[in-house]
Amino acid sequence: MPTGHTTTAQQEKAVNPKSSPKRAREQRSDDGPAILPGMEHFVDLLRKVKRPALVVRLLELASGDALPELQALADASKGKLPVESRQAFFHCVAKLDAAIRLRLEDAVERVILLSDDYGAQAVQAVLDARREDDATVLAMPSDRHSRALHLYLLQEFPPRQNTCRPDRTRAVRLVH
Protein backbone atom coordinates (compact mmCIF):
# COMPACT_ATOMS: atom_id res chain seq x y z
CA MET A 1 0.00 0.00 0.00
CA PRO A 2 1.30 3.45 -0.80
CA THR A 3 2.22 5.45 2.26
CA GLY A 4 2.37 8.86 0.61
CA HIS A 5 6.09 9.17 1.35
CA THR A 6 8.70 9.35 -1.36
CA THR A 7 12.19 8.09 -0.99
CA THR A 8 15.30 10.15 -1.62
CA ALA A 9 16.03 8.19 -4.81
CA GLN A 10 12.55 8.93 -6.17
CA GLN A 11 12.95 12.67 -5.41
CA GLU A 12 16.33 12.80 -7.15
CA LYS A 13 14.93 10.97 -10.16
CA ALA A 14 12.14 13.54 -10.38
CA VAL A 15 14.63 16.41 -10.23
CA ASN A 16 16.94 14.91 -12.88
CA PRO A 17 14.63 12.90 -15.14
CA LYS A 18 17.27 12.63 -17.89
CA SER A 19 20.60 12.45 -16.18
CA SER A 20 22.33 10.34 -18.79
CA PRO A 21 26.07 10.15 -19.26
CA LYS A 22 25.71 11.17 -22.91
CA ARG A 23 27.11 14.60 -23.54
CA ALA A 24 24.65 17.26 -24.42
CA ARG A 25 24.87 18.18 -28.08
CA GLU A 26 24.93 21.86 -28.78
CA GLN A 27 22.07 22.83 -31.04
CA ARG A 28 23.04 25.62 -33.39
CA SER A 29 21.18 26.54 -36.49
CA ASP A 30 22.13 28.60 -39.47
CA ASP A 31 20.26 31.56 -40.92
CA GLY A 32 19.79 29.95 -44.34
CA PRO A 33 16.06 30.62 -44.75
CA ALA A 34 16.50 34.25 -43.66
CA ILE A 35 19.52 34.85 -45.91
CA LEU A 36 18.05 33.01 -48.91
CA PRO A 37 14.26 33.39 -48.84
CA GLY A 38 12.65 31.29 -51.55
CA MET A 39 15.64 28.93 -51.79
CA GLU A 40 14.57 26.35 -49.25
CA HIS A 41 15.75 23.44 -51.43
CA PHE A 42 19.25 24.88 -51.66
CA VAL A 43 19.33 25.48 -47.89
CA ASP A 44 18.12 21.91 -47.27
CA LEU A 45 20.69 20.38 -49.63
CA LEU A 46 23.59 22.35 -48.18
CA ARG A 47 22.63 21.18 -44.69
CA LYS A 48 22.54 17.51 -45.77
CA VAL A 49 25.23 16.99 -48.40
CA LYS A 50 28.36 15.21 -47.20
CA ARG A 51 30.49 16.24 -50.17
CA PRO A 52 30.24 20.04 -50.16
CA ALA A 53 32.83 20.28 -52.94
CA LEU A 54 30.03 19.20 -55.30
CA VAL A 55 27.95 22.20 -54.18
CA VAL A 56 30.95 24.44 -54.85
CA ARG A 57 31.22 22.94 -58.33
CA LEU A 58 27.51 23.58 -58.94
CA LEU A 59 27.87 27.20 -57.81
CA GLU A 60 30.96 27.74 -59.96
CA LEU A 61 29.28 26.27 -63.04
CA ALA A 62 26.10 28.27 -62.46
CA SER A 63 27.84 31.58 -61.79
CA GLY A 64 30.72 31.17 -64.23
CA ASP A 65 33.22 32.28 -61.57
CA ALA A 66 35.76 30.40 -59.48
CA LEU A 67 34.94 30.41 -55.78
CA PRO A 68 38.22 29.59 -54.01
CA GLU A 69 37.02 30.72 -50.57
CA LEU A 70 34.08 28.30 -50.69
CA GLN A 71 36.33 25.55 -52.07
CA ALA A 72 38.66 26.06 -49.10
CA LEU A 73 35.73 25.72 -46.69
CA ALA A 74 34.53 22.58 -48.46
CA ASP A 75 38.02 21.07 -48.42
CA ALA A 76 38.43 21.82 -44.72
CA SER A 77 35.19 20.09 -43.75
CA LYS A 78 35.00 16.38 -43.18
CA GLY A 79 31.50 15.51 -44.23
CA LYS A 80 28.70 17.96 -43.62
CA LEU A 81 29.56 21.64 -43.41
CA PRO A 82 29.63 23.33 -40.00
CA VAL A 83 27.27 26.23 -39.34
CA GLU A 84 29.86 28.94 -39.99
CA SER A 85 30.76 27.47 -43.37
CA ARG A 86 27.11 27.13 -44.38
CA GLN A 87 26.61 30.79 -43.47
CA ALA A 88 29.45 31.72 -45.84
CA PHE A 89 27.84 29.66 -48.62
CA PHE A 90 24.47 31.30 -48.03
CA HIS A 91 25.94 34.81 -48.16
CA CYS A 92 27.83 33.98 -51.35
CA VAL A 93 24.68 32.69 -53.03
CA ALA A 94 22.72 35.72 -51.83
CA LYS A 95 25.15 37.94 -53.79
CA LEU A 96 24.42 36.12 -57.05
CA ASP A 97 22.06 37.51 -59.65
CA ALA A 98 18.37 36.64 -59.13
CA ALA A 99 18.23 34.66 -62.38
CA ILE A 100 21.19 32.52 -61.30
CA ARG A 101 19.64 31.92 -57.89
CA LEU A 102 16.39 30.83 -59.56
CA ARG A 103 18.28 28.38 -61.82
CA LEU A 104 20.16 27.07 -58.80
CA GLU A 105 16.97 26.51 -56.82
CA ASP A 106 15.38 24.67 -59.77
CA ALA A 107 18.48 22.50 -60.17
CA VAL A 108 18.66 21.70 -56.47
CA GLU A 109 14.97 20.82 -56.42
CA ARG A 110 15.69 18.18 -59.06
CA VAL A 111 18.59 16.89 -56.97
CA ILE A 112 16.36 16.67 -53.89
CA LEU A 113 13.82 14.67 -55.91
CA LEU A 114 16.58 12.23 -56.86
CA SER A 115 17.41 11.81 -53.18
CA ASP A 116 14.25 9.96 -52.13
CA ASP A 117 14.06 6.15 -52.11
CA TYR A 118 13.06 5.71 -55.76
CA GLY A 119 15.39 8.43 -56.96
CA ALA A 120 18.29 6.88 -55.05
CA GLN A 121 17.62 3.56 -56.79
CA ALA A 122 17.63 5.29 -60.17
CA VAL A 123 20.85 7.14 -59.38
CA GLN A 124 22.47 3.90 -58.22
CA ALA A 125 21.46 2.21 -61.49
CA VAL A 126 22.94 4.99 -63.65
CA LEU A 127 26.24 5.45 -61.82
CA ASP A 128 28.99 3.10 -63.01
CA ALA A 129 31.51 1.77 -60.47
CA ARG A 130 34.06 1.30 -63.26
CA ARG A 131 34.30 5.07 -63.80
CA GLU A 132 36.72 6.72 -61.41
CA ASP A 133 34.49 9.69 -60.51
CA ASP A 134 31.42 7.48 -60.06
CA ALA A 135 33.37 4.96 -57.97
CA THR A 136 34.37 7.71 -55.53
CA VAL A 137 30.76 8.72 -55.04
CA LEU A 138 29.50 5.14 -54.80
CA ALA A 139 32.10 4.33 -52.15
CA MET A 140 30.62 6.92 -49.78
CA PRO A 141 28.15 5.25 -47.42
CA SER A 142 24.50 6.24 -47.90
CA ASP A 143 24.99 9.80 -49.02
CA ARG A 144 22.07 10.03 -51.38
CA HIS A 145 22.32 13.79 -51.76
CA SER A 146 25.94 13.74 -52.90
CA ARG A 147 25.23 10.91 -55.34
CA ALA A 148 22.22 12.72 -56.79
CA LEU A 149 24.16 15.99 -57.08
CA HIS A 150 27.07 14.16 -58.73
CA LEU A 151 24.73 12.64 -61.32
CA TYR A 152 22.99 15.97 -61.91
CA LEU A 153 26.34 17.68 -62.55
CA LEU A 154 27.37 14.94 -64.99
CA GLN A 155 24.12 15.23 -66.91
CA GLU A 156 23.85 19.01 -67.00
CA PHE A 157 27.56 19.84 -67.25
CA PRO A 158 29.18 16.78 -68.83
CA PRO A 159 32.97 16.61 -68.90
CA ARG A 160 34.61 17.25 -72.26
CA GLN A 161 35.28 13.57 -72.82
CA ASN A 162 32.59 11.43 -74.41
CA THR A 163 30.27 10.15 -71.69
CA CYS A 164 27.65 7.53 -72.23
CA ARG A 165 24.77 8.04 -69.84
CA PRO A 166 21.27 6.64 -70.37
CA ASP A 167 19.64 10.09 -70.36
CA ARG A 168 22.11 11.39 -72.93
CA THR A 169 21.59 8.29 -75.05
CA ARG A 170 17.80 8.76 -75.01
CA ALA A 171 18.16 12.43 -75.92
CA VAL A 172 20.37 11.58 -78.88
CA ARG A 173 17.88 8.95 -80.07
CA LEU A 174 15.02 11.44 -79.91
CA VAL A 175 16.90 13.92 -82.08
CA HIS A 176 17.61 11.35 -84.81
N, C-alpha and C positions, 0 to 999 in steps of 0.2 A: 504494500500500500504506500502511496506517495505521502511523504511527511510534510511537504511544503518547503523543505530545506534543500538548498543546493550545495554541492560540495565545491571546494576550491578549484578542482580540475574543471568542473562544469562552468564556473564563472570565468576562468581563464580562456576556455574554449569559446565562450560567448564574446569575450573582448577581442580575441584574435581568431576570427573564424577561418582565416586563410593564412595561417603562419606556415608557409611551406618553405623549404630550403632553396627553392628555385629563385634565382635573382630576378628582380623586377625589371622588366624590359621598358626602356624609356620610349614613350610614344611621342614621336615628333612627326608632324605632317608638313608637307610643302604647300606652297601657295599657288600650285598649278592652275586650278580653276579660276582663281582671281587674276592671275597674270595672263592667262590665255582663255578668256571666255569664248565659248563656242568651239573649243578644241578639246572636248572631253575625251575623245578617242586617243589623241596624241598624248594627253596627260596620263591616261590609263596605261598605254603601251610603255611609256617611259618609266613608269613605276614598276612594271612587271618584267621587262626584257632583261635577260641576264647577259646579253652581249651588246652593250651600249655602243660599241664601235659601229654596229650596223645602223643604228639610229643616226650616228654622225655621218655615215656614208649617204643615207637617205637625205639628210639635210644639205649636205654638200652638193649632191646631184640635183636637188630641187632648187637650191639657191644659185648654183653655178659658182660658188666661192668656196675656197678651202677654209676650214674652221679648225685651225691647229689648237686653239685653247680648249675646244670641246673634245678634240681627239686626245689631248693630254689627260683630261678628266676621265674619259672612257678607258684609256690605257691604265690609269692609276687604280681604277675600281676592279674589284674581284667579284664579278657577278653583278648584282643589281647596284644601281647608282645610289650613293648616299644622298640625303636631303639637300645638302649644300650644292652638290653637283647637279641635281635635278633642277634646282633653282636657276643655276647658270644656263642650263639648256632652255628652260622656259623663257628667260629674259632674252636669250639669243633669238629664239623663234618669234617672240613678240616684236622684235625689231624688223622682221622680214615684211615684205610687201603683202598686202591683204590677199592678193591673188595667189601668191605662193603658199600662204598659210592655208587657204581654202583647198588647194591641190594636195597639200600635206595631209590635211584632215581627211580628205576623201581617200587618199592612199592608205592611211593608217586604219581607216574604217574597214577597208578590204582586208588588211592584215589581221585585224581583230576577228573578222569573220572566219578567216582561215585558222584561227587559234582554238575554235571549239572542237568537240570530239570528232565530228565528221570532217571538218576542215583539216584537222591534224592527220587523219588517216589519208586524206588526199595529198597533203604535203609529203607525208612519208612515202607514198607511192611514187611521187614524181622525183624526189631527190634520189640521186644515184651515189651509193657508197664508193664507187670506183673513182669518182671525180674528187680531186683533192679538197676543193672548197666545200662540196657537199659532205664529204666524210668528216670534216671538222665540225660541221653543224650537227650531223647525225650522232657524233660521239658525245655530245653534251646531253646529260640526262634530263629528260622531260621538260625541255624548254621550248614549248610550243610557239611562243611568241617570237623567239629568235629564229626558229626554223621557218615560220611563216614569213617573217620579214626578209630573210635570206632568199626565199623563193620569189617573193614579190620583186626584190631588187634584180634578181636574175631575169625575170620576165619583162620588167619595164625598162631596165637599163642593162641589156645583155653585154657581156664583155666582148671585145673586138673579135675574138676567135669565134669560129662557127660552133654554136651550141645547138644541140638537138633536144628540145623540150617538147612534151606533148602539146602544150598550148600553141607554141610556135609552129609546130607541124600542122596542126588543124588550121591555123590562120593561113598558112601557105597553101594548103589544099583548097580553102575557100576562094582564094584569089584566082587560082588556075581553074 
